[in-house]
């Protein structure tokens, strides 16, 4: 086989390797690859107007989910499922869930507070300037894209991973909520 004919096979092998590494790094039960940093310093505004930084969460594990209040399906479904896990875990367990907007244009602290009032009170809705939002998206390796609609409306494509972070703010793994809440709560309890 000539080198020219070998090129597509080599490219396919490299792509498969890259996908495999990515899946390994964020698969439930994995702690990622050494040097594959996910997370980092941030300062954003909570739904009650308080400034929240990564330092405020130290000493407690936490979950992070990126979404937006105008999301028609993925975000409310994920937040409901996380709420069900927290309900099983018990209200006395000190774990926070960060709901970080990918739509800082519409998701003010007031909008976040109104939206999150339908979910577990341990949710902290975080918003900020477009620059601060872009910085936390980059730190967590989140993909976002504004999709134009009709009459000036738009939606946001975004990563829908739930990040499980340890007491020091380090990424543990992608937290799986596609299972019975009792099982997910048992896994979460291991990190408390």
N, C-alpha and C positions, 0 to 999 in steps of 0.2 A: 504494500500500500504506500502511495506517495505521501510526502509531507502535506501537500495541499489537501488530500483526501482525509488526512488524519486530524486536521485543524478542527472540524466540527465536533469530533469525538473528544478532543482535549478540552474544548470550551464547555461541552456538556458535562464532562467530569468535574471541571472547576466549579461550574454553577451548582451541581449537585452537592459538592463538598461545602460550598458556602451556605446553601440552604440547610444542610445537615448540622453545620456548626451553629447557625442561628437557632434552629429548633432545639438543639442540645442546650444552648445557653439559656433559653427561657422556658424549658419544659418543666412542668410540675415535678417536684422532687429533686431537681438539679439546683446547684448553687451557682450556676453560670461558669464561664471560663475565666481563668485567672487573667486579670487585666481588662475584662469586659465590664467596665464600670457602668452601673446604672444607678441613677440618683445623684444627689449632691446638694450643695447649698442652694437655698431659695428664701425669698421673703415675699409673701403675697398677702392679700387682705381677705380675712374671713367674712362670712356672711353677716356677722355682728359688728363689723368695722375694725376688729382687732387686727394688728399686724401679726402674722404667723410666719415663723421661720423653721427651717429644719432643726434648729437647736431646741425649739420648744417641744419637739417630739422625742428627744433623747430620753432613754430610760424605758421606753414602751415600744413594742412592735406596732406597726401601722400598715394599713393598706392604702394604695394610691390608685385612683381610677381617673382617667382623662375623658372628658365628655363635654356636653353643653346642654343648656336647659331647653332648647328648641328641638332636641333630638327626638325623632318620632318613635323609635323602638329600642335600639341597643342600650342607650343610657338608662331609661327608666326600668327596663327589664333587669339590667345588671344591678342597679341600685336596690331594686326590690329583692333580688336574690341575695345580695350582701346583707340586707336588713333581716332576711330570714335566718341567715347564718348567725348574725349577731343576737337575734332573739333566742336561738338555741343556746348560744354561748352564755347568755345571762347578762342582765343589766349591770351587775357588779364588776364585770371584767373591764379593765382599763385598756381599751384598744380604740384607736381612732381610725377613721376612714376619711382620707382626703379625696374630695371630688374636685378636680382641678379643671377649670374651664379651658376649652380650646377655642372659645368664641368671646374674647374679652370685649369686643364691640357691643354685644348685647348683654352679657352676663355680669351685671353689676353686683356688688355685695347684696343689695336688696333683692334682686332677681334670684340670686343663688339661695338666699334665705327662704324666700317664698317657695321655691322649687323643692328644697330639701325638707320643708316642713312635713312632707308626706312620707318621709323615711325615718330610719332610726336616728335618735338625737345625737349619736356619736359621730355623725357625718359632719365634716368641716368643709364648707364650700369655699374654694380659693379662687380669687380672680386678681387681676392686676393689669398693668399697662401691657400693650402688645409686646414690648421689649422684655418685660419680666416673664410674660407667658411663653414667649419664644425661648427664653433661657431655660425654664424648667422643662419644656418639651425636649429641648436638646439634651439636657442632663439625663432624662429618662428615655431617650431615644424614641420619642413619640413622633409618628407620622401624622400630619394634618394637612388638609387642603380644603380651601373654600370652593364650593360648587355653586355656581350661579343658577338661579331658578327664574321664575316669571315674576314680573312686577317688582323687581328689586329684591325679592326674597332670595335666600340662600340657605344651604345646608353645609355641614362640615363633615368631610371624611376624616376619620381619625383612628388611631390604634385603639383597640378595645381590650387591652391586657389589664388585669388587676395585679398590681405589683405588691408582693409581700416583702416588707422591709423589717429588719431586726431592730433590737433596742438601740443599736448604734447608728441606725439609718442606712445600713448596708442591704443591698438587694439579696433576698433569699431565693425566691423563685416566683414564677407566675402562679398566682393563687387560683385554683380551679373551683368555680362555683357550679360547674355542670355536673353536679352529683347531689345526693341528698344533703340537706343542711346539717344533719347530725354528723355526717362524715367530715364535711368541711369544717365544722366547728371543732371537732376533735383535733384536726390538724392545726388549726389556729391556736388552740389551747396549749399546744406544745411550746409555743414561743412566748407565752405570757410569763 
